[in-house]
Amino acid sequence: MMDFRDMPYPDKSFKLVSFDPPHLVRAGPKSWLAAKYGKLGKDWREDIRRGFEECFRVLDDDGVLVFKWNETQVKISELLTLTPVQPLFGHPTGRKGLTHWYVFMKPKGGEHD
């Protein structure tokens, strides 16, 4: 298992990164979903912010980040404030439209170089 906040790769290692972090902030101690997919801690905003930062660090110039989020507990609009990079596009999926996919491109010469 790898920590998405601290990946063991050099800067600019990849042209494509997929970021699908845990999306639960509240789950019971015997939750099947938390056991299978993980649960965010109390500092989840900082963890996600650091995750975005780390994804952009390992992306090469003009690299693509695909981000997936389910907004059952936290709205996607709140997540998108945790990175200064604006997505190129995104859309909801699923029966209730709660799963969102966004595509970002690492800016050249930006703060992530």
C-alpha positions in Angstrom: 0.0 0.0 0.0 1.2 3.5 -0.8 0.6 6.9 0.8 -0.8 9.2 -1.8 0.6 12.2 0.2 4.2 10.9 -0.2 4.8 8.8 -3.3 8.2 7.1 -3.7 8.8 8.5 -7.3 11.0 11.3 -8.6 9.5 14.6 -9.9 8.0 14.4 -13.3 7.9 10.6 -13.4 4.6 10.1 -15.2 2.5 11.4 -18.1 -0.7 10.2 -16.5 -1.8 9.8 -12.8 -5.1 8.5 -11.5 -6.1 9.8 -8.1 -9.0 8.0 -6.4 -8.7 8.7 -2.7 -11.1 7.4 0.0 -14.2 9.6 0.1 -15.7 8.6 3.4 -15.2 10.9 6.4 -17.8 9.2 8.6 -18.2 5.5 8.8 -19.0 3.1 11.6 -16.3 0.8 13.1 -17.7 -2.2 11.2 -18.4 -0.4 8.0 -17.9 -2.6 4.9 -17.2 0.4 2.7 -14.6 1.8 5.0 -12.9 -1.6 5.3 -12.9 -2.1 1.5 -12.0 1.4 0.3 -10.6 3.2 3.3 -11.7 6.2 5.3 -10.3 9.7 5.5 -8.9 11.0 8.8 -9.9 14.1 10.8 -7.4 16.2 8.8 -8.9 15.0 5.5 -8.8 18.4 3.8 -5.0 18.7 4.3 -4.5 15.1 3.3 -6.4 15.6 0.0 -4.6 18.9 -0.6 -1.3 17.2 -0.1 -2.5 14.3 -2.4 -3.2 16.8 -5.2 0.1 18.4 -4.7 1.9 15.1 -4.8 0.1 14.0 -7.9 1.2 17.2 -9.7 4.7 16.7 -8.4 5.1 13.3 -10.0 3.4 14.4 -13.3 5.6 15.5 -16.2 5.0 18.8 -17.9 1.6 18.8 -19.5 0.9 15.5 -17.7 -2.7 14.5 -17.1 -4.4 13.8 -13.7 -7.6 11.9 -13.7 -9.4 12.5 -10.4 -12.4 10.5 -9.1 -14.6 11.5 -6.2 -17.9 10.3 -4.7 -19.8 13.1 -3.1 -22.0 11.1 -0.8 -20.5 12.9 2.3 -18.3 15.7 0.8 -19.4 17.8 -2.2 -17.0 17.9 -5.2 -17.1 21.7 -5.1 -15.4 21.6 -1.7 -12.7 19.2 -3.0 -11.9 21.4 -6.0 -10.9 24.2 -3.7 -8.1 22.0 -2.4 -5.9 22.5 -5.5 -5.0 25.7 -7.3 -5.1 23.8 -10.7 -8.4 24.1 -12.5 -9.8 21.0 -14.2 -10.0 20.9 -17.9 -13.4 19.1 -17.7 -15.4 16.7 -15.6 -18.7 15.0 -15.3 -20.9 13.1 -12.9 -21.7 9.4 -13.3 -23.7 6.7 -11.5 -27.4 6.2 -10.9 -27.6 9.2 -8.6 -24.8 11.3 -10.3 -22.7 11.3 -7.1 -19.5 10.0 -8.6 -17.5 12.7 -10.4 -14.6 12.3 -12.8 -12.3 15.3 -13.5 -9.4 15.7 -15.8 -6.5 18.1 -15.0 -3.4 19.0 -16.9 -0.2 20.0 -15.0 0.6 23.6 -16.0 4.1 24.2 -17.4 6.3 26.4 -15.3 3.6 26.5 -12.5 4.0 26.1 -8.8 4.3 22.4 -9.3 7.7 22.5 -11.1 
